[in-house]
Amino acid sequence: MEEQTYAAVIYLEGPLARLVDGLRAELDPQYAGKAAHVTVLPPRALVISEEVAAEEARAQCAGWEPLALEFSAVGTFFPVNGVVYIEISRGGEELKRLHVALNQGLLARQEPFCYLPHITISQDMDEARTCEVLARVSKDWAAYTGPRGMLVETLVFVRQSPSGDWVDLAHLQLGPARVQA
């Protein structure tokens, strides 16, 4: 069995996703093709099958209730690295606990950085470009009038393809599935 890279994400939707996708397309075209998301389980190389990996993640999510997230200010990780992101003001602590729950068993890996949930807008920039992008995203975020929150009921377990694209493998329900009346 060969090594595969897996992750778990929350896809953004609606006006918030359009804002993030638009900013990424303009400010960081290298990452523009990746759908707007919050990473819950950062990418990790594993030597297990897709089915086993997805089932492990699904089992960890089953004990969780849906999470309410709110997005607040724009921030950066500079000088550690040139990333500009949108912060999570509500639900961030729950996401940290969910990350810990997912990062165990067959999915466990030592993270290169402390997990901090956020929406990445642009990355891999030098100081001047980081400051420029930070100012631009802060201005656009301040002018944004759409929803700044969402209810998360599912995560998506993904695998990186040889081309570098991400392929959705499984939806991970938080808590028991809701029955539609």
C-alpha positions in Angstrom: 0.0 0.0 0.0 1.4 3.4 -0.9 1.4 6.6 1.2 -1.5 9.0 0.6 -2.1 12.5 2.0 -5.4 13.0 3.8 -7.1 15.9 5.6 -10.5 16.9 7.0 -12.1 20.3 6.1 -15.2 22.4 6.5 -16.2 23.9 3.2 -17.6 27.4 3.3 -20.8 28.2 1.4 -22.7 31.2 0.0 -21.5 34.8 0.1 -18.6 34.0 2.5 -17.2 31.3 0.2 -17.5 33.7 -2.8 -15.6 36.4 -0.9 -12.8 34.1 0.1 -12.6 32.4 -3.3 -12.5 35.9 -5.0 -9.8 37.1 -2.7 -7.7 34.0 -3.1 -8.1 34.1 -6.9 -6.9 37.7 -7.0 -4.2 37.6 -4.2 -2.8 34.1 -4.3 -3.6 32.4 -7.6 -1.5 29.4 -6.7 -4.1 28.4 -4.2 -7.2 29.8 -5.9 -8.3 26.4 -7.2 -8.8 25.1 -3.7 -12.3 25.7 -2.4 -12.8 28.0 0.5 -12.5 26.0 3.7 -11.5 25.7 7.4 -9.0 22.8 7.9 -9.8 20.7 11.0 -7.3 17.9 10.4 -4.3 19.3 8.5 -2.8 17.3 5.7 -0.9 14.2 6.8 0.7 11.3 4.9 -0.6 7.9 5.9 -0.1 4.4 4.7 -3.8 3.2 5.1 -6.6 2.8 2.6 -9.1 5.5 1.9 -11.9 3.4 3.4 -10.0 2.8 6.7 -8.9 6.4 6.9 -12.4 7.7 6.3 -14.0 5.3 8.7 -11.6 6.3 11.4 -12.5 10.0 10.9 -16.2 9.2 10.7 -16.0 7.3 14.0 -14.4 10.3 15.7 -17.0 12.7 14.4 -20.0 10.7 15.4 -19.8 11.8 19.1 -19.8 15.5 18.2 -22.8 17.8 17.9 -22.9 20.4 15.2 -20.8 23.5 15.8 -21.7 27.2 15.4 -18.8 29.2 13.9 -18.4 33.0 13.7 -15.6 34.7 11.8 -14.1 37.9 13.1 -10.9 39.8 12.2 -8.2 39.4 9.7 -4.8 38.2 11.0 -1.4 36.9 10.0 1.1 34.4 11.2 4.0 36.6 10.2 6.9 36.5 11.1 6.5 32.7 11.6 5.2 32.4 8.0 3.6 34.7 5.5 -0.1 33.7 5.9 -3.0 36.1 5.9 -6.2 34.6 7.3 -9.7 35.3 8.7 -10.0 34.4 12.4 -12.7 32.3 14.1 -14.1 34.1 17.1 -16.8 31.6 18.0 -16.4 27.9 17.8 -12.6 28.0 17.6 -12.1 26.2 21.0 -14.6 23.4 19.8 -12.6 23.1 16.6 -9.4 22.7 18.6 -11.0 19.9 20.6 -12.4 18.3 17.4 -8.9 18.5 15.9 -7.5 16.7 19.0 -10.1 14.0 18.7 -9.4 13.4 15.0 -5.6 13.5 15.4 -5.4 10.1 17.2 -5.4 6.4 16.3 -4.6 5.7 12.7 -4.9 9.4 11.8 -2.4 10.7 14.4 0.6 12.7 13.3 2.8 15.3 15.0 1.7 18.7 13.8 4.4 21.1 12.5 2.5 24.0 14.0 0.1 24.5 16.9 -3.4 24.0 15.4 -5.3 27.3 15.1 -8.5 27.2 13.2 -8.9 29.9 10.5 -9.7 30.6 6.9 -6.5 31.0 4.8 -6.6 33.7 2.2 -3.0 33.8 1.1 0.3 32.2 2.1 4.0 31.8 1.4 4.6 35.5 1.2 7.5 37.7 2.3 7.0 40.5 4.8 6.2 43.3 2.3 3.6 41.2 0.4 2.1 39.9 3.7 1.6 43.5 4.9 0.1 44.5 1.5 -2.3 41.5 1.5 -3.2 42.0 5.1 -4.3 45.6 4.5 -6.3 44.6 1.4 -8.1 41.7 3.0 -8.8 43.8 6.1 -10.4 46.5 3.9 -12.5 44.0 2.0 -13.5 42.1 5.2 -14.6 45.4 6.8 -16.8 46.2 3.8 -18.3 42.7 3.6 -22.0 42.7 4.6 -22.8 39.0 4.2 -23.1 36.3 6.9 -20.0 36.0 9.2 -21.1 32.7 10.7 -22.2 29.2 9.9 -23.5 26.0 11.4 -21.2 23.1 10.8 -23.0 19.7 10.6 -20.5 17.8 8.5 -16.8 17.8 7.7 -15.4 16.5 4.4 -12.5 13.9 4.5 -10.2 14.6 1.5 -7.2 13.0 -0.2 -4.6 14.8 -2.2 -4.2 13.6 -5.8 -0.9 13.2 -7.6 -1.6 16.5 -9.4 -1.9 18.3 -6.0 -5.7 18.7 -6.2 -7.9 17.6 -3.3 -10.5 14.9 -3.9 -13.6 14.6 -1.6 -13.7 11.1 -0.1 -16.4 11.1 2.6 -18.8 13.4 4.4 -18.3 13.1 8.2 -21.5 13.8 10.1 -21.2 15.5 13.4 -23.5 13.7 15.8 -26.4 11.5 14.6 -27.8 12.1 11.2 -30.9 14.3 11.2 -34.1 12.8 9.8 -36.0 15.2 7.4 -39.7 15.3 8.0 
